[in-house]
Amino acid sequence: MPEQQPTPNTDDALELLIADHRAVEKLFTAFKQAKEDDLEAKATLAQRACEELTIHTIIEEELLYPAAGKALPSSDVVDVEEAYVEHFLVKTLISKFETLKAGDKGFDATFKVMSEMVQHHVEEEENELFPELRKANLDVKGLGQKIVKRKTELQGKLDQVGSRAVGDKT
C-alpha cells in the first residue's frame, strides 16, 4: 500500500493543499498504469485515493472555503459554491467504492470519472481560487497551521479505523 505522503515542510495553506493535489494525482496515475488484471493494486490505489480525497474535502469545506468566502466576498473569478457542488459529486463517487470492488463492472469507469472530476476541480483551485486568495492577502500561514492540525486529527481517526479493519481480517 502506498505510504501517506509526508506533510510538506511549510505552513502555507495553499502549498499544503497543492501537495495534497499532487499526492492524489500520483495515485490516479498509478491506477491508470496498473495492469488490467491487477485487482489488488487497483483496490489499494482506489482505497488510498478515496481516503486522501475524503480528508482533503473535509479540510477544504471546514477551513479553506469559509476563509475564501470571507476573503473574496464578491469575486467575479471564483465561485466557492461550485467547489462545494464538485465536492458533493466526488463524495458521491467515493461512496460507490463502499460496495464496488475491483474487478466489478463499473469499478474502473467510476474511478476514471472521479479522477477526471478531481483533476478539473484541482485546475480551477490552482488557476483561479488560489491566485485570488493570494491577491486578497489571506492569512495563509494561520490557515496552514489549522490545516496541519485538522489533517493530523483526521489521519489519526482514519488510522484507527484502518487498524480495526486489518484486525478483523486476521
RANOR-V168589 format. One record per backbone hydrogen bond with DSSP energy under -1.0 kcal/mol. CO is the residue of the C=O (numbers start at 1). NH is the residue of the N-H. E is the energy in kcal/mol with one decimal. If there is no record, write none. Layout:
CO	NH	E
CO	NH	E
This chain:
8	10	-2.3
12	16	-2.3
13	17	-2.2
14	18	-2.3
15	19	-2.2
16	20	-1.8
17	21	-2.2
18	22	-2.4
19	23	-2.2
20	24	-2.3
21	25	-2.4
22	26	-2.0
23	27	-1.4
24	28	-2.4
25	29	-2.5
26	30	-2.5
27	31	-2.2
28	32	-2.3
29	33	-1.9
35	38	-1.9
37	39	-1.8
38	42	-2.2
39	43	-2.7
40	44	-2.4
41	45	-2.9
42	46	-2.6
43	47	-2.5
44	48	-2.6
45	49	-2.5
46	50	-2.5
47	51	-2.3
48	52	-2.8
49	53	-2.8
50	54	-2.3
51	55	-2.3
52	56	-2.5
53	57	-2.8
54	58	-2.0
55	59	-2.3
56	60	-2.5
57	61	-2.7
58	62	-2.8
59	63	-2.5
59	64	-1.3
60	65	-3.3
63	67	-1.5
64	68	-2.9
65	69	-2.7
66	70	-1.6
67	71	-2.6
68	72	-2.7
72	75	-1.2
79	83	-1.2
80	84	-1.7
81	85	-1.9
82	86	-2.6
83	87	-2.3
84	88	-2.4
85	89	-2.2
86	90	-2.3
87	91	-3.0
88	92	-1.9
89	93	-1.9
90	94	-2.7
91	95	-2.2
94	97	-1.3
95	98	-1.5
96	99	-1.3
96	100	-2.5
101	104	-2.7
104	107	-1.9
106	110	-2.6
107	111	-2.3
108	112	-2.5
109	113	-2.6
110	114	-2.5
111	115	-2.7
112	116	-2.3
113	117	-2.5
114	118	-2.6
115	119	-2.4
116	120	-2.1
117	121	-2.4
118	122	-3.0
119	123	-2.2
120	124	-2.0
121	125	-2.4
122	126	-3.1
123	127	-2.5
124	128	-2.2
124	129	-1.6
125	130	-3.5
128	132	-1.7
129	133	-2.4
130	134	-2.2
131	135	-2.2
132	136	-1.9
133	138	-2.1
134	137	-1.4
138	140	-2.1
139	143	-2.4
140	13	-2.1
140	144	-1.9
141	145	-2.1
142	146	-1.6
143	147	-2.4
144	148	-2.6
145	149	-2.0
146	150	-2.6
147	151	-3.0
148	152	-2.1
149	153	-1.9
150	154	-2.7
151	155	-2.8
152	156	-2.1
153	157	-2.0
154	158	-2.3
155	159	-2.7
156	160	-2.0
157	161	-2.1
158	162	-2.7
159	163	-2.5
160	164	-1.8
161	165	-2.4
162	166	-2.5
163	167	-2.0
164	168	-1.6
165	169	-1.0
